[in-house]
């Protein structure tokens, strides 16, 4: 037979810790997550899954506020290389900034869909949005200009 005793101070301490955890979880669950632009969702609000058909891709793109042509300009299968060179390392850093990581898909064949962006702010040139999809999930992508000295960034619109 074992006898175990607990002091009342120990019980109070455990209860205080449990109550603190309940309050912390409640705060995290109840506080809305928005970035500096009023009403714009942060990356945690964006759904990257259940991309089965073109309408799902369009809905994904619209989460970022982009308006694109209904039909992709290009749909191609691309292989993510096993070893990243400097270009892929830089591109993957951009993916990591938007909560994605192409390193998980090294050696995998993904589908790249390219759409023409119709509402890029304060820019007259042609802008494209490319998204990489693997097994009905967006795993990478970017928004870029077609100009030689253009730009490339993640799905989020740049802040001015």
PyMOL commands that set and color helices and strands:
alter all, ss='L'
color gray80, all
select helices_A, chain A and resi 8-30+43-45+54-62+86-97+102-105
alter helices_A, ss='H'
color red, helices_A
select strands_A, chain A and resi 74-79+109-117+127-134+137-145+152-153
alter strands_A, ss='S'
color yellow, strands_A
deselect
rebuild
show_as cartoon
